[in-house]
Amino acid sequence: MESRRVRGESNTDGMAERARGTVTSLASMFPAEEVRKAAERVEEAIAEKRKEVERFREFISDNSNLVNLVQKLPEELHHDVMVPFGKAAFFPGRLIHTNEFMVLLGEGYFVERTSKQTVEILKRRGKYLESNANAAKAVVEDLKAEASFFGSTASELAEDLVEIREELSDEESDASVPESGPHEQGSNSYEGYKGKVPNQDEEYARIMARLDELEKEELAAERADDYDEEDTIPADSDIFPEKSSFSDEKSTDSMYSGQNLAVQSKDRHASTEEILGKRQEDPHFLEQLNDSMEQLDGLKVQSPQKGDKSSMEIQKSKHDMNTSRIAEVDPVHSAVKESRQVPPLQSSKPSHDSLKAFTGSIIEHPVNLPMKPGQQSGTSSQVELLISLSSLPSPSMLFFYAIDNHNDHVSSQRIRFTHLSNLFRLLVLNLLNLFRGSRCGKDSCLQAHLPASRTLIWTLLSLMNIIAFKWLYYKYIKTFLSFSSSILGFSFCPNSVYIANL
Amino acid sequence: MDGYVPEEVRKCEEFMDRKMKPSLVRATNERNKLFEQQKIFSDLRKNIENLQKNSITNLRTMVNIGSEVYMQAEVPDTQRIFVDIGYGFHVEFTWDEALNYIPLREELLARQIEECTRRIVRIKADIKRIHEGIRQLLQIPQEPYVEERVF
């Protein structure tokens, strides 16, 4: 959590680019009037409950006094007392039969009891009263907590805090780092904190919008040539200003400007300046391509649920991508491994865009895909073939998959469709690859000539996948397929993971 | 003007809810207490008359010693009664003296009740007046005055 926050703060410009978010001042979301009224209501409830607690305590004390009295009375044969006659008159008289008590049990039933028995009855009553009093006290405590919550909301309103809700972009899962101090990160978590349920419709709309943007990016990336190394990709902050220079990245621009607003007023200056400064750096076009790929990758990130861990891993993975791909596969956690396996494939196939290589930054898969880094089996060629062909543009699919947990029924159809299309493309590319005998991946694990059997096997696998996705429920089969394919992929060509199959 | 009129109406309603209705409730409660007192004394009077009529000298009662736990008590001599005359004082009366005092007390109570009733009626009239004013502001047609049958 801390690191995310730091990152967010240092990359305010990046944050500006990162997501299309909304900025709502707390005052608009929780109008001050209502908060105050709610606080008053809670105060009233507290007062009522306190009175109840008082009443219970009185009863309890009365009860204990009576117990003492009942125990003391039998000591004498008679007691001289003033006997009341109605409510306004007394007679001087005597208490007689000092060991006989008539106790009301309720509903007009009386019992005649001795002193000791009466004491027992009263003690039982006392216990019941105590439990009631404790329950009332607990209610008061709850109400007090509620009141303090309202009070803190009111004070926050007074401070003019702003809620910044950003959609989770694929790059950074922690996109929703609000600038307001005490609030938690993540729009969902923030909303939970505030006790609101995220508006489902808004989520869908947002996700649809993102899908469209990703499609656009795909097209844009396809048009571009191969991309540069990712080694030069620095921290996130560099990506965003560069991305903003894209002319065709309209969404980015709008995002960027939107996010500018998202920054709290005191930070606005700093972020803007930073962004402008970075803009002027304006690196190489290839770097820009690189960045766009990064953006694609990052956009594929994540479901908001995974939050911190995934974002950290993604970040880590990006850096890893920047440096060396191979070295870090083994020791790392499977999720991170997945994310690292961004396929910056420099395939010589012009038809397939290496920029579209998946960034396997699917954080959702870690459990599903227990990576076995050391599994370097002999049938590498088959996998290599798989891997080589896996460099297909499927950022949308990954994205869909990533958010699958979020919106199953909305995106599953799209996922299937996209997946099917990808698989078909894979098939075609496979055949092409076979005939052209081109390399695959950086480590050129794919040999120019592959036995037909291997191709066949791979084709069958793809068909199986296609069928599975088409006819079976996506969710059930994905675990198996992803597992199998990723094992193959990871074991033989760690750098380019066939994540499309996921 | 449209927005202004409801504002007036709202203010009238608010005034009614916050001031008039609670004061009406308070006055009614006071009157109820007075009624209770009246009943107590009237019961006392009846009992004393009963005692006198039947010349009861001894009395066995059940005394509530707390939380509805009763104990038997005996009154050997009923001639002397201590009556509450207010302000926490109880005066020792004989039956006749008590019977003299109690009607006086009842009279006082009746006067107090009368005054309370007048207060209540005044508050009710005010509320009705405000209602009428609201009606005029909102221009709700007046309800036709139905001549009720007088028996």
Chai-1 contact restraints between the chains, C-beta under 6 A:
chainA,res_idxA,chainB,res_idxB,connection_type,confidence,min_distance_angstrom,max_distance_angstrom,comment,restraint_id
A,L66,B,G66,contact,1.0,0.0,6.0,A-B,restraint_1
A,L66,B,S67,contact,1.0,0.0,6.0,A-B,restraint_2
A,V83,B,T61,contact,1.0,0.0,6.0,A-B,restraint_3
A,V83,B,V63,contact,1.0,0.0,6.0,A-B,restraint_4
A,V83,B,A73,contact,1.0,0.0,6.0,A-B,restraint_5
A,V83,B,V75,contact,1.0,0.0,6.0,A-B,restraint_6
A,G86,B,D43,contact,1.0,0.0,6.0,A-B,restraint_7
A,G86,B,L44,contact,1.0,0.0,6.0,A-B,restraint_8
A,K87,B,I40,contact,1.0,0.0,6.0,A-B,restraint_9
A,A88,B,I40,contact,1.0,0.0,6.0,A-B,restraint_10
A,A88,B,L44,contact,1.0,0.0,6.0,A-B,restraint_11
A,A88,B,D84,contact,1.0,0.0,6.0,A-B,restraint_12
A,A89,B,L44,contact,1.0,0.0,6.0,A-B,restraint_13
A,A89,B,I81,contact,1.0,0.0,6.0,A-B,restraint_14
A,A89,B,V83,contact,1.0,0.0,6.0,A-B,restraint_15
A,F90,B,F82,contact,1.0,0.0,6.0,A-B,restraint_16
A,F91,B,V75,contact,1.0,0.0,6.0,A-B,restraint_17
A,G93,B,A73,contact,1.0,0.0,6.0,A-B,restraint_18
A,G93,B,E74,contact,1.0,0.0,6.0,A-B,restraint_19
A,G93,B,V75,contact,1.0,0.0,6.0,A-B,restraint_20
A,R94,B,E74,contact,1.0,0.0,6.0,A-B,restraint_21
A,L95,B,M71,contact,1.0,0.0,6.0,A-B,restraint_22
A,L95,B,A73,contact,1.0,0.0,6.0,A-B,restraint_23
A,I96,B,Q72,contact,1.0,0.0,6.0,A-B,restraint_24
A,I96,B,E74,contact,1.0,0.0,6.0,A-B,restraint_25
A,H97,B,Q72,contact,1.0,0.0,6.0,A-B,restraint_26
A,F101,B,V69,contact,1.0,0.0,6.0,A-B,restraint_27
A,F101,B,M71,contact,1.0,0.0,6.0,A-B,restraint_28
A,M102,B,Y70,contact,1.0,0.0,6.0,A-B,restraint_29
A,V103,B,V69,contact,1.0,0.0,6.0,A-B,restraint_30
A,L104,B,E68,contact,1.0,0.0,6.0,A-B,restraint_31
